[in-house]
Every structure is written in structure tokens, then in C-alpha cells.
Amino acid sequence: MTDSIRPKSVDPADNPPPEGHEIFWYRGPRNLKLRACKAPSTASTPRGTVLVCPGRSEYIEKYYEVARELQDRGFAVLIYDWPGQGLSERLLDNRLKGHVDSFDTYTGAMALGLRSARDMPQPFVSLAHSMGGAISLAAICNQTLKIDAAAFCAPMWGLPFGAAARFIARAMFWIGRGDQFFRPPGPDETFEDNHVTYDRAHWQLDHDLKTANPDLKLGPPTWGWATASLNVVAKITHPQTLANVDIPVFVATAADEKLVDNTSHNLVATHLPDCEHITVEGAMHEILMEKPDKRAAFWQGFDRLLKRAGI
């Protein structure tokens, strides 16, 4: 493992880190060794700190572009490698298994990572994608840490599981097979069959970084991850829970979504007291890794969120 990736096959000029960035390690829940990246604000007066919460199977370096754009807006940045992915310690011996015991492990990592970063300027804004959206909303709902505004990109607030799949996932977990793959690993993804972006350059960069450092790779999720996901989604999408979220929220849904349940976005947004919800037409799941006009739609909504929050 390396603290920061400088693969020979990827020109750093194609993916420069945010200015002044520092990769650091900290101890998370269950004493897991976890990796994070912090970068200072480049403004004379910091505007605050954005906590970047990647999705399942993602990692710090994939969000360098996002971090630079946040610095351009005056923010300091903190990016997480969640427990069990990126270069953080994996939870199973087979590091390709996408596993977690409970989303409390993720929210605990979020809080401890911020505490370990030290002296990050307030206010705090979360910017969360996919599974990171479930983690961030859970942290807000259970007050794991104080967040002043929250942006969500294609959040995982619902999964395309039928009743049978939900029953099987829970049954497999309870009979002690939670550490087994939910589905077997398949062939390597190509750009033509990917389900996350129409933008070849972003897809290629992710592919090249993982090829240069295979330790970044993560395979399909386990039954345990599926059960933990079902559990957290049930908690954070309850109307009474959402009614207590007292911060401004922005939600961006990908019109051409193939991985999460978009109907959950409508349901959650309806019950949040202060929420703007948009749909980005012509975008797949990774809106922040999409073509420029789709990314711009997200950033415009993010800037409106900051204005509503007075940040």
C-alpha cells in the first residue's frame, strides 16, 4: 500500500491533487486503520469545510477533481476512504468483497476522520454520492456530527431489490453467510457496458488508477453489506426521522439511473423540511463524473444550496 497514488500509467497532470493536500491515517471503529485526505482552503478567509463522502467501491483519488472545484469555491476539503474500500483496512481477508457489518461503522469513521483531521474550518457541508449519501444522511439523522448543509448526488436511499431478494439477503445474514458475495464477480467492466457515466475520460481515469494500483479495486457486495444497507435505508427514510432534519439539503437525481432506486429520492425529498430536488437529464449514476454540462447542473444546485444556507 502507498499513502498517495502516483502510478506510472497515469500522468499526475491528468489528475492533480487539491492544493496542499495531505493523506493521513487514523483509527476508526473496531480499531480499523483508515485513510483520508485533507486539503486546506486556498481562500484568504476559509468558507468552511466540505466532507466528501464517496460511493461504494470509490476512493480518494477519484475525487481530486471535485476537491479542486471545492477549493475554487473557498472551501477546505476532507475526503474519506470508507472502511472496507479504497486503501483503508478491509473487513474480510478477501479484499475484493464489498463488506460492512453495519452502517454505524461508516458513520463512526466519518466522525472520527473529522476529529483526526483537526482544525478544519467551520461550517461543515457534506457532499455525498450514492452509498455515501446513505452514510451522510444517517450521520445527520443520528447526530453523529454536526453538518450545516448537505448535498446528495444520486444517493443510495433505496435499492432495486424485490421482496424475495430482501428476504434472501436477511436470511443469508442470519444463517451466518453474510460474508459471502451477494452475486459472483463478473468479467472486467468496459466503457461500453458501464452503468455509471457517459463520459469516457472520467471512466478511463478511474479504470487506469485501479489498474495502476489493484489494491483500490473492490468486487461485488456481500449479503452482509446488503442487509446493512437495507437496515440503514429503512431508518433514514422514515418520514418522522426526516422531519427532524433542520438543515438545507440539495438532491440531484440521475435520469438514466441503473444502480439505485430513484423513487426513494422523491419520497425523501418530500419529507425534508428544506430541500431542493432536481433531475439531471442525460446523466447516469455518477453525475459528478459525467460530461461537463451534467456536472455543471450539479454544481449550480450546490451553489444554490450554499446561498440558502448562508455559507
Secondary structure, DSSP 8 states (H G I E B T S, - for coil): --SS---TTS-GGGS---TT-EEEEEE-GGG-EEEEEEE---SSS--EEEEEE--TT--GGGGHHHHHHHHHTTEEEEEE--TTSTTS--SSSSTTSB--S-HHHHHHHHHHHHHHH-S--SSEEEEEETHHHHHHHHHHHTTSS--SEEEEES--SS----HHHHHHHHHHHHTT-TTSBSS---S---GGG-SS-S-HHHHHHHHHHHHH-GGG----BBHHHHHHHHHHHHHHT-HHHHHT--S-EEEEEETT--SS-THHHHHHHHHSSSEEEEEETT--S-GGGS-HHHHHHHHHHHHHHHHHHT-
